Amino acid sequence: MNSENFHKITSKKSSSLQDIAHRLRIHSIVATNASNSGHPTSCCSAAEIMSVLFFNEMRYSSEFPRNPSSDRFILSKGHAAPVLYAAWAEAGAFPLEKLTELRKIYSDLEGHPTPRLNFIDVVTGSLGMGLGFACGAAYTGKYFDKASYRVYCLLGDGETSEGSVWEAASFASFYKLNNLCAIIDVNRLGQSDPTPLQHDLDVYRARFDAFGWKAIVVDGHSIDDLTKAFYTARIQSEKPTCIIAKTFKGRHILDIEDKLNFHGKPVGAAKSESVLSHIRSLIHHDVSAKEHGIVSSNMIEDAAQIDITNIRLRTPPSYKLGIDRIAPRAAYGVALAKLDSDHIVVLDGDTKNSTFSDKFRAVYPERFIECYIAEQNMISVGVGCATRDRCVTFTSTFACFLTRGFDQLRMAAVSGSNANFAGSHAGISIGEDGPSQMGLEDLSMFRSIPGSSVFYPSDGTSTERAVELAANTPGICFIRTGRPEADTIYASDEVFRVGEAKIVKRSDKDRVTVIGAGVTLHEALKAHGELSKHGISIRIIDPFTIKPLDVATIVDSVKSTEGRVVTVEDHYLWGGIGDAVAGALTTSNIPCSIKHIKLGVDSIPRSGKPVELLRLFNIDSQAIVEAVNKIIH
């Protein structure tokens, strides 16, 4: 097939699509006036694009927008939300009258789109992320669902300055995502200045050509240009398509079109009457899309219904107590390969032989996605794959590299994503690689994400169970997987639960509660042995999940040890285990004064042997012994 086979739409349909574009402009202006905020100029530049997409190109159900077989649409330029809401209202998803509830506290028509609305898959508005999310959805459609649905992503021209856009562009080309179509609304103007390229469409085309896309330049206000471009995109056999649409910001808004300093400003009451009157004069037949007879149809129902609940390990952990040693990062890879679902998808960023996700790839190469060194896009792809519950994703890299994608993680949480992340090489215990490779902020970062669960397993058994639990836990899950080999401290039949700590050592004579995880839990066990020689007994707690924290167990133990507690962590002192415990104790009614010593990494570390670094930063067994002696004396 080629574009020569394109059959131009009838003049009647072209006129209808143009009428709807103008209606979308009117809806956007009226809605932003009603809220006295919003971005009508950004909506008006995209009106023809949205009309052609929703009422000629896309196949979807307005009654069940998340039908697994429907086309996906991601509005990367999320500030243009009013025109998106207007399109769905015209399609019949909800009454047109509700558009004036834009940005109201009681309305889900928020300033930028969120999945509180059933026609939104991912939140957008933090610019530069939409194309990465779209890559994940398109990859799932092509390689996992093997379905007919297509994925469309509308970007603003300003956000193409974001590096994450080009990470996504590289990914889409490499994996031949011909079911993906990006549209750039090149309206020339940013928030405070013209965009870098303004209307230099040839440079946009050359860039996407260089990245291996089919790049098409069109007049973004021409219905005929757009319909032909979308047809050309649909018949691509190997390449993703980028439609580069020349538009004008504030199109058809009198005295505002193509002028600076109107970004994010409603038209206002003084101008609205003349502006709306002008746009209405351009409409030939002012009725809804349904009355025009151009609402979407012909969706191909070929995406199977799937079940991603109740995922379990095929076999339990088999490490022998006191005999077997394995690094948690290695146990992570073992666990991935044992999950009993055909809908597990694992992503990595060229660290798979360090994170041990390659153990999964060795068994299920068709469900492994190599994202290469592009962590922001890797996170977005994982979130995109997980939309509409098409799969359960585990995305892994060094813990420190996940900090690069904190904005993507934040947006994933707002999207209500159930994506899972694993960070290996956490803390100074990685040794000689030095501070640039040491994840020391990861616990703080993931704890701050609303609705997240943060797992910190300390041996092979608990790591495998953490992976199993994460696969079934809603929200963002993070698993911190240490690099050093660790003794097995839990039997294969030990039961683990989210938010439930383990008391590893306990007696009636315990004088101090010591809380550690990962390498510091094992240091605490060494300290327990040393202190026992001097008649000092300590209670040792493995929190297992830092969030949610097992507050009840910790409070009960601290009460039993008369308010004395030591936390020790291979993490910066701020935002990790120590602060989590301190927060829990502050809000608890403990009938004695609390004496809390926090041990953690208190400055920028350096290269060295792990044992040297644990000593230098006072988080080894000797430091724990010293802290216990200090707190009881």
C-alpha positions as CSV (number, residue, x, y, z in Angstrom):
1,M,0.0,0.0,0.0
2,N,1.1,3.6,-0.6
3,S,-0.3,7.1,-0.3
4,E,-1.3,7.0,-4.0
5,N,-4.2,4.7,-2.9
6,F,-5.6,7.5,-0.7
7,H,-9.1,8.4,-1.4
8,K,-9.9,12.0,-0.5
9,I,-12.8,12.4,1.8
10,T,-16.0,14.0,0.5
11,S,-16.4,17.7,0.6
12,K,-19.4,17.2,2.9
13,K,-17.3,15.3,5.4
14,S,-14.5,17.7,5.1
15,S,-16.9,20.5,5.8
16,S,-18.3,18.6,8.8
17,L,-14.8,18.1,10.2
18,Q,-14.0,21.8,9.8
19,D,-17.3,22.7,11.6
20,I,-16.4,20.4,14.5
21,A,-12.9,22.0,14.7
22,H,-14.6,25.3,15.1
23,R,-16.9,23.9,17.7
24,L,-13.9,22.6,19.6
25,R,-12.5,26.1,19.6
26,I,-15.7,27.5,20.9
27,H,-16.0,24.9,23.7
28,S,-12.4,25.5,24.7
29,I,-12.9,29.3,24.9
30,V,-16.2,29.0,26.8
31,A,-14.8,26.5,29.3
32,T,-11.6,28.5,30.0
33,N,-13.7,31.6,30.5
34,A,-15.9,29.8,32.9
35,S,-12.9,28.7,35.0
36,N,-11.1,32.0,34.4
37,S,-8.0,30.0,33.7
38,G,-6.6,27.6,31.2
39,H,-5.0,27.6,27.8
40,P,-7.5,28.4,25.0
41,T,-4.8,29.5,22.5
42,S,-3.1,26.1,22.8
43,C,-6.4,24.5,22.2
44,C,-7.3,26.5,19.1
45,S,-4.1,25.7,17.3
46,A,-4.9,22.0,17.6
47,A,-8.6,22.1,16.7
48,E,-8.4,20.7,13.2
49,I,-5.9,18.0,14.4
50,M,-8.3,16.9,17.1
51,S,-11.3,17.0,14.8
52,V,-9.7,14.8,12.2
53,L,-8.3,12.4,14.8
54,F,-11.5,11.9,16.7
55,F,-14.0,12.0,13.9
56,N,-12.2,10.5,11.0
57,E,-9.1,8.6,12.0
58,M,-9.4,7.0,15.4
59,R,-11.5,3.9,16.2
60,Y,-12.8,3.8,19.8
61,S,-15.8,3.4,22.0
62,S,-17.2,6.6,23.6
63,E,-19.2,4.3,26.0
64,F,-16.2,2.2,27.0
65,P,-13.2,4.4,26.3
66,R,-10.8,1.9,27.9
67,N,-11.9,-1.0,25.7
68,P,-8.6,-2.9,25.2
69,S,-9.2,-2.9,21.4
70,S,-9.7,0.8,21.0
71,D,-7.1,3.2,19.7
72,R,-5.1,5.1,22.3
73,F,-4.7,8.9,22.4
74,I,-2.2,10.6,24.6
75,L,-2.2,14.4,24.8
76,S,1.4,15.1,25.7
77,K,0.7,18.9,25.6
78,G,-1.6,18.4,28.5
79,H,-2.3,22.1,29.0
80,A,-4.6,21.8,26.0
81,A,-6.9,19.6,28.0
82,P,-10.0,21.7,27.2
83,V,-9.9,20.7,23.5
84,L,-9.5,17.1,24.5
85,Y,-12.5,17.2,26.8
86,A,-14.4,19.0,24.1
87,A,-13.6,16.2,21.6
88,W,-14.8,13.5,24.0
89,A,-17.9,15.4,24.8
90,E,-18.6,15.8,21.0
91,A,-18.1,12.1,20.7
92,G,-20.8,11.5,23.3
93,A,-18.6,10.4,26.3
94,F,-20.4,13.0,28.5
95,P,-22.8,15.9,28.1
96,L,-21.4,19.0,26.4
97,E,-22.9,21.2,29.2
98,K,-20.3,19.7,31.7
99,L,-17.4,21.3,29.8
100,T,-18.0,24.6,31.8
101,E,-17.1,22.6,35.0
102,L,-13.5,22.8,33.8
103,R,-11.0,23.1,36.8
104,K,-13.8,23.2,39.4
105,I,-13.0,21.4,42.7
106,Y,-16.0,19.0,42.2
107,S,-15.1,18.1,38.6
108,D,-12.7,15.6,37.1
109,L,-12.2,17.9,34.1
110,E,-8.9,19.1,35.6
111,G,-6.5,21.6,34.4
112,H,-4.4,18.8,32.9
113,P,-5.9,15.4,32.1
114,T,-5.7,12.6,34.7
115,P,-7.1,9.1,34.7
116,R,-9.8,10.1,37.0
117,L,-11.5,10.3,33.7
118,N,-12.2,7.0,32.0
119,F,-10.9,8.2,28.7
120,I,-7.5,9.1,30.0
121,D,-4.8,6.5,30.3
122,V,-1.9,8.5,31.7
123,V,-1.6,12.0,33.3
124,T,0.2,14.5,31.1
125,G,1.2,18.1,31.4
126,S,4.7,17.7,32.7
127,L,6.0,18.2,29.2
128,G,8.1,15.7,27.2
129,M,6.6,12.5,28.6
130,G,3.7,11.7,26.4
131,L,5.7,10.1,23.6
132,G,7.4,7.7,26.0
133,F,4.1,6.6,27.5
134,A,2.8,6.2,23.9
135,C,5.8,4.1,23.0
136,G,4.9,1.7,25.8
137,A,1.3,1.4,24.7
138,A,2.4,0.9,21.1
139,Y,5.0,-1.7,22.0
140,T,2.3,-3.6,23.9
141,G,-0.1,-3.4,21.0
142,K,2.4,-4.6,18.5
143,Y,4.4,-7.2,20.3
144,F,2.2,-8.5,23.2
145,D,-1.5,-7.9,22.3
146,K,-0.7,-8.3,18.6
147,A,-3.8,-6.2,18.0
148,S,-5.1,-3.7,15.5
149,Y,-5.3,-0.7,17.8
150,R,-3.1,2.3,17.0
151,V,-1.5,4.8,19.3
152,Y,-1.6,8.6,18.7
153,C,0.3,11.2,20.7
154,L,-0.1,15.0,20.2
155,L,2.9,17.0,21.3
156,G,3.5,20.7,21.5
157,D,6.4,22.1,19.6
158,G,8.0,23.6,22.7
159,E,8.3,20.2,24.4
160,T,10.5,18.8,21.6
161,S,13.4,20.6,23.5
162,E,13.0,17.9,26.1
163,G,15.6,15.1,25.8
164,S,13.0,12.6,26.8
165,V,11.2,13.2,23.6
166,W,14.3,12.1,21.6
167,E,14.9,9.1,23.9
168,A,11.3,8.0,22.9
169,A,11.9,8.8,19.3
170,S,15.0,6.6,19.2
171,F,13.1,3.8,21.0
172,A,10.1,3.9,18.6
173,S,12.3,3.8,15.6
174,F,14.5,1.0,16.9
175,Y,11.5,-1.2,17.7
176,K,9.7,-0.3,14.4
177,L,6.6,0.9,16.1
178,N,4.6,1.5,12.9
179,N,1.4,1.5,15.0
180,L,2.5,4.8,16.6
181,C,1.8,8.2,15.2
182,A,3.1,11.4,16.8
183,I,1.7,14.8,15.8
184,I,3.6,17.9,16.6
185,D,1.4,21.0,16.9
186,V,4.0,23.5,15.6
187,N,2.2,26.7,16.6
188,R,5.5,28.7,16.9
189,L,4.9,30.2,20.3
190,G,5.9,29.0,23.8
191,Q,4.9,30.4,27.1
192,S,7.2,33.4,27.3
193,D,9.1,33.4,23.9
194,P,8.8,31.9,20.5
195,T,9.9,28.3,20.3
196,P,13.6,27.7,19.2
197,L,12.6,26.6,15.6
198,Q,9.4,28.6,15.3
199,H,8.0,27.5,11.9
200,D,11.2,26.0,10.5
201,L,9.4,22.8,9.6
202,D,12.2,21.5,7.5
203,V,14.4,21.1,10.6
204,Y,11.7,19.3,12.4
205,R,11.4,16.9,9.4
206,A,15.1,16.4,9.2
207,R,15.4,15.5,12.8
208,F,12.6,12.9,12.8
209,D,13.9,11.6,9.5
210,A,17.3,11.2,11.1
211,F,15.7,9.3,14.0
212,G,14.2,6.8,11.5
213,W,10.6,8.1,11.4
214,K,8.3,8.7,8.5
215,A,8.1,12.5,8.8
216,I,5.3,14.3,7.1
217,V,4.9,18.1,7.0
218,V,1.3,19.4,6.7
219,D,-0.8,22.5,7.1
220,G,-2.2,21.8,10.5
221,H,-5.4,23.7,9.7
222,S,-6.1,21.8,6.5
223,I,-8.6,19.0,6.9
224,D,-7.5,17.4,3.6
225,D,-3.8,17.6,4.5
226,L,-4.4,16.0,7.8
227,T,-6.6,13.2,6.6
228,K,-4.1,12.2,3.9
229,A,-1.2,12.3,6.5
230,F,-3.0,10.0,8.9
231,Y,-3.8,7.6,6.0
232,T,-0.1,7.6,5.1
233,A,0.8,6.9,8.8
234,R,-1.7,4.0,8.9
235,I,-0.1,2.2,6.0
236,Q,3.5,2.3,7.3
237,S,4.9,-1.2,7.6
238,E,8.0,-0.6,9.7
239,K,8.4,3.1,10.7
240,P,6.6,5.2,13.3
241,T,5.1,8.4,11.8
242,C,5.5,12.0,12.9
243,I,3.1,14.5,11.4
244,I,4.6,17.9,11.7
245,A,1.7,20.3,11.6
246,K,2.2,24.0,11.0
247,T,-0.4,25.8,13.0
248,F,-1.0,29.2,14.6
249,K,-1.5,29.6,18.3
250,G,-4.9,31.1,19.1
251,R,-6.2,30.3,15.6
252,H,-9.3,32.4,14.8
253,I,-9.1,34.3,18.1
254,L,-9.3,37.9,16.9
255,D,-6.3,40.1,17.9
256,I,-4.7,37.1,19.7
257,E,-3.8,34.7,16.9
258,D,0.0,34.2,16.5
259,K,0.8,36.7,19.2
260,L,3.0,36.3,22.3
261,N,1.9,36.7,25.9
262,F,-1.5,35.0,25.6
263,H,-0.3,31.6,26.8
264,G,-2.4,30.3,29.7
265,K,-4.9,33.2,29.6
266,P,-8.6,32.9,29.0
267,V,-10.0,35.2,26.3
268,G,-12.1,37.0,28.9
269,A,-15.6,38.5,28.9
270,A,-14.6,41.7,27.2
271,K,-13.4,39.9,24.0
272,S,-15.5,36.8,24.1
273,E,-18.6,38.0,22.4
274,S,-16.8,39.2,19.3
275,V,-14.4,36.2,19.2
276,L,-17.2,33.6,19.5
277,S,-19.3,35.4,17.0
278,H,-16.5,35.4,14.5
279,I,-15.8,31.7,15.0
280,R,-19.6,30.8,14.8
281,S,-19.7,32.7,11.5
282,L,-17.2,30.2,10.1
283,I,-19.5,27.2,10.9
284,H,-21.8,26.0,8.1
285,H,-23.8,23.5,10.1
286,D,-23.6,24.0,13.9
287,V,-24.5,20.6,15.3
288,S,-22.7,17.9,17.2
289,A,-20.4,15.3,15.7
290,K,-23.1,12.7,16.3
291,E,-25.6,14.8,14.3
292,H,-23.0,15.3,11.6
293,G,-22.9,11.4,11.5
294,I,-19.1,11.3,12.0
295,V,-18.7,9.6,15.4
296,S,-16.1,6.9,15.5
297,S,-17.0,3.3,14.4
298,N,-15.4,0.2,12.9
299,M,-13.3,-0.7,15.9
300,I,-11.7,-4.1,15.5
301,E,-12.2,-6.1,18.6
302,D,-9.0,-8.2,18.6
303,A,-7.3,-7.5,21.9
304,A,-8.0,-10.3,24.2
305,Q,-9.4,-10.0,27.7
306,I,-6.6,-10.9,30.2
307,D,-6.2,-11.5,33.9
308,I,-3.2,-10.0,35.7
309,T,-4.4,-10.8,39.3
310,N,-3.2,-13.4,41.8
311,I,0.4,-13.8,40.3
312,R,2.5,-16.2,42.3
313,L,6.0,-17.8,42.2
314,R,5.9,-21.1,40.5
315,T,8.1,-22.6,43.2
316,P,9.0,-21.2,46.6
317,P,12.4,-19.8,47.5
318,S,14.8,-22.7,48.1
319,Y,17.7,-21.1,49.9
320,K,19.1,-23.0,52.9
321,L,19.2,-21.3,56.3
322,G,22.8,-20.6,57.4
323,I,24.2,-22.2,54.3
324,D,23.2,-20.4,51.0
325,R,24.4,-16.9,50.2
326,I,23.0,-14.8,47.4
327,A,22.9,-11.1,46.6
328,P,19.3,-9.7,46.7
329,R,19.9,-8.4,43.1
330,A,20.5,-11.9,41.9
331,A,17.5,-13.3,43.8
332,Y,15.4,-10.5,42.1
333,G,16.3,-12.0,38.7
334,V,15.5,-15.6,39.9
335,A,12.1,-14.4,41.2
336,L,11.2,-12.6,37.9
337,A,11.8,-15.8,36.0
338,K,9.6,-17.8,38.4
339,L,6.4,-15.6,38.2
340,D,3.6,-17.7,36.9
341,S,2.0,-15.2,34.5
342,D,2.4,-14.8,30.7
343,H,1.8,-11.0,31.2
344,I,4.9,-10.2,33.2
345,V,7.1,-7.7,31.2
346,V,10.6,-6.8,32.3
347,L,12.5,-3.6,31.2
348,D,16.1,-2.7,31.7
349,G,18.5,0.0,30.7
350,D,21.6,-1.9,29.6
351,T,22.3,-3.1,33.1
352,K,20.6,-6.4,32.9
353,N,23.7,-8.4,33.8
354,S,24.1,-6.3,36.9
355,T,20.4,-6.1,38.0
356,F,20.1,-9.8,37.0
357,S,17.0,-9.1,35.0
358,D,18.8,-11.1,32.3
359,K,17.7,-14.2,34.2
360,F,14.2,-13.3,33.0
361,R,15.3,-12.5,29.5
362,A,17.0,-15.9,29.2
363,V,13.7,-17.6,29.7
364,Y,11.2,-15.1,28.2
365,P,13.1,-13.0,25.7
366,E,9.8,-12.1,23.9
367,R,8.7,-10.3,27.1
368,F,11.9,-8.5,27.8
369,I,12.4,-4.9,26.6
370,E,15.9,-3.5,26.4
371,C,15.5,0.3,26.7
372,Y,19.3,1.0,26.6
373,I,20.7,4.0,28.4
374,A,17.6,6.2,28.4
375,E,16.2,5.9,31.9
376,Q,13.5,8.6,31.6
377,N,12.1,6.9,28.6
378,M,12.4,3.5,30.1
379,I,10.2,4.5,33.0
380,S,7.7,6.0,30.7
381,V,7.6,2.9,28.5
382,G,7.0,0.7,31.5
383,V,4.1,2.9,32.6
384,G,2.7,2.9,29.0
385,C,2.9,-0.9,28.8
386,A,1.0,-1.2,32.0
387,T,-1.9,1.0,30.9
388,R,-5.4,-0.6,30.7
389,D,-4.0,-3.5,32.8
390,R,-2.4,-5.2,29.7
391,C,0.6,-6.4,31.6
392,V,2.6,-6.2,34.9
393,T,5.9,-4.4,34.4
394,F,9.1,-4.6,36.3
395,T,11.6,-1.9,35.4
396,S,15.2,-2.3,36.7
397,T,18.4,-0.4,36.7
398,F,20.9,0.9,39.3
399,A,19.0,2.7,42.1
400,C,20.9,5.9,41.5
401,F,19.8,6.1,37.8
402,L,16.1,6.0,38.8
403,T,16.6,9.4,40.4
404,R,17.0,10.7,36.8
405,G,13.4,9.9,36.1
406,F,11.8,11.2,39.3
407,D,9.4,13.4,37.3
408,Q,8.3,10.4,35.3
409,L,7.8,8.4,38.5
410,R,5.8,11.2,40.0
411,M,3.6,11.4,36.9
412,A,3.2,7.6,37.0
413,A,1.8,7.9,40.5
414,V,-0.6,10.6,39.5
415,S,-1.7,8.3,36.7
416,G,-2.5,5.5,39.1
417,S,0.0,3.2,37.5
418,N,0.7,-0.2,38.9
419,A,4.3,-0.2,37.6
420,N,7.1,-1.9,39.6
421,F,10.7,-0.7,39.8
422,A,13.8,-2.3,41.2
423,G,17.0,-0.5,42.0
424,S,20.2,-2.4,42.5
425,H,23.7,-1.2,43.6
426,A,22.1,0.7,46.5
427,G,24.3,2.4,49.0
428,I,28.0,2.6,49.8
429,S,28.2,-1.1,50.1
430,I,28.7,-1.3,46.3
431,G,32.3,-0.3,47.1
432,E,34.9,0.9,44.6
433,D,32.6,2.3,41.9
434,G,32.3,5.5,43.9
435,P,29.5,8.0,44.8
436,S,28.2,8.5,41.2
437,Q,27.0,4.9,41.2
438,M,25.7,4.7,44.8
439,G,22.0,4.9,45.2
440,L,21.6,6.9,48.4
441,E,18.5,8.9,47.8
442,D,16.2,6.2,46.5
443,L,14.3,5.3,49.7
444,S,13.6,9.0,50.3
445,M,12.5,9.5,46.7
446,F,10.1,6.5,46.5
447,R,8.7,7.1,50.0
448,S,7.6,10.5,48.9
449,I,5.5,9.2,46.1
450,P,1.8,9.0,47.1
451,G,0.4,5.4,47.2
452,S,3.8,3.8,46.8
453,S,5.1,0.7,48.4
454,V,8.9,0.5,49.2
455,F,10.4,-3.0,49.7
456,Y,13.8,-3.5,51.2
457,P,14.5,-7.2,51.3
458,S,17.6,-8.5,53.1
459,D,18.2,-12.0,51.8
460,G,17.2,-14.3,48.9
461,T,14.0,-15.5,50.4
462,S,12.6,-12.1,51.3
463,T,13.7,-10.7,47.9
464,E,11.7,-13.4,46.0
465,R,8.7,-12.8,48.1
466,A,9.0,-9.0,47.6
467,V,8.9,-9.5,43.9
468,E,5.8,-11.7,44.2
469,L,4.1,-9.2,46.4
470,A,4.9,-6.3,44.2
471,A,3.4,-8.1,41.2
472,N,0.1,-8.0,43.1
473,T,0.2,-4.7,44.9
474,P,-1.6,-1.6,43.5
475,G,0.4,1.6,42.9
476,I,4.0,2.2,42.4
477,C,6.3,-0.4,44.0
478,F,10.0,-0.1,44.5
479,I,12.3,-3.0,45.4
480,R,15.8,-2.1,46.7
481,T,18.1,-4.9,45.8
482,G,21.6,-4.9,47.3
483,R,24.8,-5.8,45.5
484,P,26.7,-7.8,48.2
485,E,25.9,-11.4,48.8
486,A,23.9,-12.0,51.9
487,D,23.4,-14.9,54.3
488,T,20.0,-16.6,54.2
489,I,18.1,-15.6,57.3
490,Y,14.6,-16.7,56.4
491,A,13.2,-20.2,55.7
492,S,11.6,-20.9,52.4
493,D,8.1,-21.1,54.1
494,E,8.4,-17.8,55.8
495,V,5.3,-15.7,55.1
496,F,5.8,-12.0,54.1
497,R,3.2,-9.3,53.9
498,V,3.2,-5.7,52.8
499,G,3.6,-3.5,55.9
500,E,4.6,-6.3,58.2
501,A,8.1,-6.3,59.8
502,K,10.1,-9.3,61.0
503,I,11.5,-9.4,64.5
504,V,14.8,-11.3,63.8
505,K,16.2,-11.3,67.3
506,R,14.1,-11.0,70.5
507,S,14.4,-11.7,74.2
508,D,12.8,-10.6,77.5
509,K,16.1,-8.8,78.3
510,D,16.3,-6.6,75.2
511,R,17.6,-3.1,76.1
512,V,17.7,-1.5,72.7
513,T,15.7,-1.9,69.5
514,V,17.9,-1.9,66.4
515,I,16.3,-1.5,63.0
516,G,18.2,-2.2,59.8
517,A,17.6,-3.5,56.3
518,G,19.8,-5.1,53.6
519,V,23.4,-4.9,54.5
520,T,22.8,-3.1,57.8
521,L,20.5,-5.8,59.0
522,H,23.4,-8.3,58.7
523,E,25.7,-5.8,60.4
524,A,23.1,-5.6,63.2
525,L,23.2,-9.4,63.6
526,K,27.0,-9.2,63.9
527,A,26.6,-6.5,66.6
528,H,24.0,-8.7,68.4
529,G,26.6,-11.4,68.7
530,E,29.3,-9.0,69.9
531,L,27.0,-7.4,72.5
532,S,25.8,-10.7,73.8
533,K,29.4,-11.4,74.9
534,H,29.1,-8.5,77.2
535,G,25.6,-9.4,78.5
536,I,23.8,-6.8,76.4
537,S,20.7,-8.0,74.5
538,I,19.2,-6.1,71.6
539,R,16.0,-6.6,69.7
540,I,16.6,-6.6,65.9
541,I,13.8,-5.6,63.5
542,D,13.8,-6.1,59.7
543,P,11.1,-3.6,58.4
544,F,10.9,-5.5,55.0
545,T,8.7,-2.6,53.7
546,I,9.9,0.9,54.5
547,K,6.5,2.1,53.3
548,P,4.1,1.1,54.5
549,L,6.0,0.8,57.8
550,D,5.0,-1.7,60.4
551,V,4.4,1.0,63.0
552,A,2.7,-1.3,65.5
553,T,5.6,-3.7,65.7
554,I,8.2,-0.9,65.9
555,V,6.3,1.0,68.6
556,D,5.7,-2.2,70.6
557,S,9.4,-3.0,70.5
558,V,10.5,0.5,71.4
559,K,8.2,0.4,74.4
560,S,9.7,-2.9,75.4
561,T,13.2,-1.4,75.3
562,E,12.1,1.7,77.3
563,G,12.2,4.1,74.4
564,R,15.7,3.2,73.2
565,V,16.1,2.7,69.4
566,V,18.9,2.7,66.9
567,T,18.2,2.9,63.2
568,V,21.0,2.0,60.8
569,E,20.9,2.3,57.0
570,D,23.0,2.3,53.9
571,H,21.3,5.4,52.7
572,Y,21.7,9.1,53.3
573,L,20.4,10.1,56.7
574,W,17.6,12.1,55.3
575,G,14.3,10.5,54.2
576,G,15.2,6.9,54.7
577,I,14.6,4.3,57.5
578,G,15.7,6.6,60.3
579,D,13.2,9.3,59.3
580,A,10.5,6.8,58.7
581,V,10.9,5.4,62.2
582,A,11.2,8.8,63.7
583,G,7.9,9.9,62.1
584,A,6.2,6.8,63.3
585,L,7.4,7.3,66.9
586,T,6.5,10.9,66.9
587,T,2.8,10.1,66.4
588,S,2.7,7.2,68.8
589,N,1.8,7.3,72.5
590,I,4.9,5.8,74.1
591,P,4.8,6.3,77.9
592,C,8.5,7.1,78.1
593,S,11.0,9.5,76.5
594,I,12.4,8.3,73.2
595,K,16.1,8.1,72.7
596,H,16.8,7.6,69.0
597,I,20.2,7.4,67.4
598,K,20.2,7.5,63.6
599,L,23.1,5.9,61.8
600,G,23.4,6.5,58.1
601,V,25.6,8.1,55.4
602,D,26.0,11.7,56.4
603,S,28.1,13.1,53.6
604,I,29.2,12.5,50.0
605,P,31.0,9.1,50.0
606,R,34.0,8.0,48.1
607,S,35.5,4.8,46.5
608,G,36.7,2.1,48.7
609,K,36.2,-1.5,49.7
610,P,32.7,-2.1,51.1
611,V,33.9,-3.0,54.5
612,E,36.1,0.1,54.6
613,L,33.2,2.3,53.6
614,L,30.8,0.8,56.2
615,R,33.4,1.6,58.8
616,L,34.2,5.1,57.5
617,F,30.5,6.1,57.6
618,N,29.7,4.4,60.8
619,I,27.0,2.0,59.7
620,D,28.9,-1.3,60.4
621,S,28.6,-3.7,63.3
622,Q,31.2,-1.7,65.3
623,A,29.2,1.5,64.9
624,I,26.0,-0.3,66.0
625,V,27.8,-1.6,69.1
626,E,29.0,1.9,69.9
627,A,25.6,3.4,69.4
628,V,23.9,0.8,71.7
629,N,26.5,1.4,74.4
630,K,26.0,5.1,74.1
631,I,22.2,4.9,74.4
632,I,22.1,2.7,77.4
633,H,24.8,4.5,79.3
